[in-house]
Amino acid sequence: MKNDFVSKGRSVSDLKIHLVLTTKYRRKVITSEMLGRLHSIFEDLLIKWDCKLVEFNGESDHVHALLQFHPDLQLSTLVGNIKSTTSRRMRQEFAEHLAHFYTKDVFWNGSYFVASCGGVTITALKKYIELQDSPEIDKQSAVPTPESIDD
């Protein structure tokens, strides 16, 4: 992925997560039409949250979304809003289809999977930090310790 930094206020960030949502009871309810509609809802919703949908796809019982967000967002709040909004809209727009699978107003499982991801591996990042040019300790400007102070 290319560098796609987000600048907001006094910070610059590139935070991306992989989000997986599964249908309630892992029922195979998502059709291709529903998947397309979910994609559209995700995009619109993330724009309102000042986020970006990088990639989206899914199968009949779950969806995967790669999204970019800013650190001022609380991730659990964002995911909760995504789940509740998409669930409500799916139940409204595909009520007849979903009635064959669910007797209650449900769509998503109560839990979710989220993993951070980025442009480099942890190993590469650790190596980069390790190889930083640390300043040499200057004994004359070093902070005094209690042992070095004469009473």
Residue pairs with C-beta under 8 A, 6 or more apart in sequence:
1 16
1 54
1 119
3 14
3 119
4 14
4 52
4 68
5 12
5 13
5 14
6 12
6 13
6 14
6 15
6 52
6 68
6 70
8 50
8 70
8 72
9 72
11 70
11 71
13 70
13 71
14 68
14 118
14 119
15 68
15 69
15 70
15 71
15 116
15 118
16 54
16 66
16 67
16 68
16 69
16 116
16 117
16 118
17 66
17 67
17 69
17 75
17 114
17 115
17 116
17 117
18 64
18 65
18 66
18 113
18 114
18 115
18 116
18 117
19 64
19 65
19 66
19 67
19 79
19 82
19 112
19 113
19 114
20 62
20 63
20 64
20 65
20 112
20 113
20 114
21 62
21 63
21 65
21 82
21 83
21 86
21 108
21 109
21 112
22 61
22 62
22 108
22 109
22 111
22 112
23 29
23 30
23 61
23 62
23 107
23 108
23 109
24 102
24 106
24 107
24 108
24 109
25 109
26 61
26 62
26 109
27 61
27 101
27 102
28 60
28 61
29 60
29 61
29 97
29 98
29 101
29 102
29 107
30 38
30 58
30 59
30 60
30 61
30 62
30 63
31 60
31 94
31 97
34 90
34 94
34 97
35 57
35 58
35 63
37 89
37 90
37 93
37 94
38 56
38 58
38 63
38 86
38 90
39 53
39 56
41 85
41 86
41 89
42 53
42 56
42 65
42 67
42 82
42 86
43 53
43 56
45 81
45 82
45 85
45 86
46 52
46 53
46 67
46 82
49 69
49 73
49 78
49 81
50 70
50 73
51 67
51 68
51 69
51 70
51 73
51 78
52 67
52 68
52 69
53 65
53 66
53 67
54 66
54 67
54 68
55 64
55 65
55 66
56 63
56 64
56 65
56 66
57 63
57 64
58 64
66 117
69 75
69 78
75 114
79 112
79 114
83 108
83 112
86 107
86 108
87 106
87 107
87 108
90 98
90 107
91 98
91 105
91 107
98 107
120 128
